[in-house]
Amino acid sequence: MSKLLMVAIGAACMMQAAPASRPVSLTEAIRASVARVKADDARGEVASSQLRVLEAANKWKVELRPSLG
């Protein structure tokens, strides 16, 4: 339901942002909104994976001690 709402809001925003010389059809606006939502989802996935890498790196422990041998 929330994605449908986001698509509808995005379509409304795209229709308002269109230049007056070229009208945008509802289909074009919905396609643009869906593409934007997919791009935002991809950015969120990248951010989540980077966070997991940083959390894993935080758990690694490296000790640099000279050893006498």
N, C-alpha and C positions, 0 to 999 in steps of 0.2 A: 504494500500500500504506500509506503513512504517513497519508494522509487517512482511509482506512478505520479505521486504528488510532485516530486522533484522534476520529472519530465515535463509535467504540465506547467510548472513555474518557469522552467527553462525555456519552454516554447513561447511563453508569454514574454519573457525577457528578450528572446531572439527577435520576436516580431516587433517589439518596440525599438530595438537597436538597428533595425534594417533601414537603409537609406530610403528616402521618399521616392526616388526615381525607379526603384525596382521592388515591387511588392514580393513578399516571401509567402509561399504557400504554407499551409498548416503542416503538410507532410514534410517539407524541407525543415521547418522549425523543429518538429518532433525528432527527425533524424539527427539534426545538429545537437539537440538536447541529449539524446541517447548516447551519441558519441562523446559528449562532454562528461556524462556520468561514468562511462566506461573508462575514460582517461583519469578521472578523479579516483575511481576504484583502483586503477593500476598504480597511481601514485601512493595510495594508501597501502597497497601490498608491498611496494618498494620500501616505504617507511617502516612497516612492520618487520620486514626481513632485516633491514639495517639495525633496528632495535634489538632483534634476537642475536645478531652477530656481536653487537656491543655488549650485550648481557653475557654472552658466552666468553668474550674476551676478558670481561671483568673477573670471571671465575678462574682463568688461567693464572698460575703462579710460577714465576721463573725466579730461581735463586742463582745468583752469580757469586759464587764463593770460590776463592782460589783453593785448589787442593794441592797439598804437599805430598809428593809421591816419590 
